[in-house]
Amino acid sequence: MRTTTKKTLFKAIFCGFLLAAFFSFFPFAAASEQLPQSVLRLHIIANSNSTQDQEIKLKVRDAVLEEAAKWYGDAATLEQAERALSAHLEPISQRANRVLRENGFSDRAEAVITEMHFSTRYYEGAALPAGKYRTLRVTIGEGRGQNWWCVVFPALCMPAAENREDVLAALPESQREVVENPEKYQIEFKVVEWFESLRGLFAPA
């Protein structure tokens, strides 16, 4: 009788633990699912991994960030930022190509707005969970080199990012909590990463 009671008690404790874990994770999962509707990423892909191509990638990055800021600097939402950048992809590409020409490169750069899958990424005390995000992608030449990524909305890549509280004010409070406290949610970030990897395996080709 005592053995049965112990087993029942153990099951009850175990179930309680699972329920507590589930409900503590649920707010994080909900915020992670919503973040791609609030964030616009930046992805710069170098022509190759040569030292020269990697160095020019960073110069193109600086030029693209400066040019992009001209067009979406007043955006209050992802939709506004994406709409402004989509309407000015040509000048963004032209600015990148000017940097390439001025530095003696014959490669061409092209800017597009697309959707890309990102693994969990950390950026100077902030983090974004794995998932598919709208992205300003700039490809240099053949685009076979290592990439550089950041966030253009909210403007974590911009000088304004020095005052992070103001920059992240564009995000709902639950999403800010996730982005600003990566050390607090290390397990949750890994669970989302695993889930996104699993979902990718079963996604239609």
Order of alpha helices (4+ residues) and beta strands (2+ residues): alpha-beta-alpha-alpha-alpha-beta-beta-beta-beta-beta-alpha-alpha-alpha
